[in-house]
Amino acid sequence: MSSNVDTESGEITETAPVAAFLASHLNGRTEEELSAEFHTLLDAVRAHGKKGSMTITIVVEPPANGVESAPLPIGVESAVKAPKPTPVKSLYFLDNDGLPVREDPRQIALDFRTAPATNTFKDA
């Protein structure tokens, strides 16, 4: 716990650290899930050599029906933007209609044929 002093009243209030809240939220499941996502992010950054990010959002809703003494629903959400591998690219040419084709339409096509097979060989 950390302490804060109200400058007007001089009252000392104690606040719980966010890390302690995350560690205890849902009996520790939230901290385990966040840690797993964090390590997944670290692995992706190491593997792809690109930056990534992780955003943790704590959502606090007002008490039900506006009752002041009612408990506050608090949830934790996370979003990971891990780097992805660079997609493999392939080269294409555009034909006269503007469609991508694998062979250069300006290249003269050669007719290929299968050479005859033989089992007899000559000694050199």
Residue, then its C-alpha position, 0 to 999 in steps of 0.5 A: m500500500s502507498s499513502n497519499v496526503d490530501t493537501e486541503s484536509g491533511e488526511i492520509t489515505e492509502t491506495a492499493p498498487v495496480a500491480a497488486f490489484l492485477a495479481s489478485h484479480l480473479n484469484g490470480r487468473t488475470e495476472e497469469e493470462l496477462s503474463a502469457e500474452f506478454h511472453t507471446l508478444l516478446d517471442a513474436v518481437r524476437a522472432h520477427g525483429k519488429k516492434g509490438s505492443m500490449t495494452i491493458t485496460i482496467v474497466v470500472e463500472p458504476p454501482a448497480n442502480g446508483v446505490e452508493s454502497a453497492p460493489l463496483p464491477i471491475g474488469v481487465e481487458s488486454a489487447v496484444k499487437a504482435p508483429k507478424p512475418t512479412p508475407v512472401k511476394s511473387l512477381y507478376f506481369l500485366d497482360n493487355d487487359g490489365l490482369p496479372v499473369r505469371e509469364d511476360p506477355r511481351q516474351i516470345a513463347l517457345d514450344f517445348r517438346t519431349a526429347p525421345a528416350t533411348n536406352t542405348f548409349k555411345d561410348a566416348 
